[in-house]
Amino acid sequence: MRQLENLYRQIIMDHYKKPRNKGLLDDARYKKEHIKNPSCGDDVTIQTFVEDGIVKDIRHDGTGCSICCSSASVLSTRLKNLPVTEALKISENYINMITNKPYDETIELEDAQAYEGIKDFPARTKCATIAWKAFENTVK
């Protein structure tokens, strides 16, 4: 189990130090959602471009802890190029996992699985879900 925890820590730190799809675009085709958690300082903006029911691009920007910022990066890589319905299903499943609700373990979360242990730290669930909730708001 220790090796798995170390692997998950490495995934989180890799996405924190080298975020993918970071930086917002000045493009009216993108829907944007900004969420700030004043209790901890996490501040995230998600920008999503959907065309023909497919999530063509996801961009993010913001500041916060390593969990918040890295999960935005993971989200942007996991949900890009998926049909909106599938992306929402994965997002909902991820949020359920983080908030210790029943979730479908057969849905492939890829790097997002690294955040599974957050459910044991309720004070950090907002950190791990803020970008995902912002994403959902851009496609609903």
N, C-alpha and C positions, 0 to 999 in steps of 0.2 A: 504494500500500500504506500509505503514511503516513496518509492520510485515514481508512482503515479502522481503523488502530490508534488514532487519535484518537477515532473514533466508539465503539469498544469501551471505551476509557478513560472516555468520558463516560457510557456505560451503567452501567459498574461504579460510578462515583462517584455517579451519580444514585440508584442502589439503596442505596448506602451512606449517603448523606446523608438520603434520604427513603425508608426501608425500607417496603415494603408488607407487610401482614399481621403486623406485629410486635406481640408481646404475647401471653402465654398466657392461656387461659381456664380457669376453674374449672368444668369440665364433664366428667363421668365418661364421656361418649360418645367422647371423644378419647383416642387412644393416644398416649403420650408417650415420647420417647427422648432421652436426654441423652448427649452425647459431649464429652469434653474431651481436647484434645491438650496434654499437659503440656510438650512440647518447645518449643511456641511460644506457649502461652497461649490459643489459640482454645477457646472454651467455648460450645457450642450445644445448645439444646433445640428439638426439632421436635415439634409436636403435630398429629395428623391425625385428622380425622373422616371416616369412610367409612360410607356408607349405600347399600344395594342395589348394592354393587360399584363405586360412584362415589366419588371423592375429593371430598367436599363442601366441605371446608375444610382449610387448612393454616396453622398459626400457627408463629411462631418467636420465639425470644428468645436472647440471649447476648451475649458480648463477644468481640472478636478484631480481626484486621486487616480492612482494607477488602475484601479478596478473600473472606474467610470470611463476613463479615456480609452483604455484597451478594449473594453467591451464595445465601444462605438466602432473601433477598427474591425473587430471580429464581425460585428453585425454587417458592416459594409462589404465584407468579403463573402460572408455566408449567404446573404440574401440577394445579392446582385445576380441578374440574369434569370431570375425565377419568375413564374407567374405570380401575380399579386396574391392570389388565394393561397398558394403554397408558402409564400414568404410570410403571410400572416399566420398561417398554421404553425410554422416553425417558431415565429416570434412568440406566439401565445404559449407554445410548449416550453420554450426557454424561460419565460416569465413564471410559468407554473413551477418549473424545476427550482428556480431561484427562491420563490416564495413558499416553498415546501408544500405545494399542492400536488395532487396526482398529475402525472404527466406521462406521455407516451414514450417509453424508452426505445421504441423501434424507429422513431423519427431521428434521423441523423443530424446531430447538432454540430458536428465537426469540432473546430476549436472552441466553440461556445460551451462545450461540455466541461471545459476547464474551470468554469465558474460554479460548478455543482456544489462545492463545499461552502459557498456563500450562504446557503440555506441555514447553516449552523451559526451564522452571525447576523441576526435580524437587523441590526443597525446598519449593515452594509448592503441590504437588498436594494435600496433605492439607488445606490452607486452602480450596481450591476444592471439595473433595469431602466434607468432614466433614458438612455439612448434608444432602447427598444420601444419604449412607450412613445417617444417622439417620432420614431419611424412609423409606428402604427398610425399615428395621427396624420402623417403625410399621405397615406394611401387609403384611408377610410373615407 
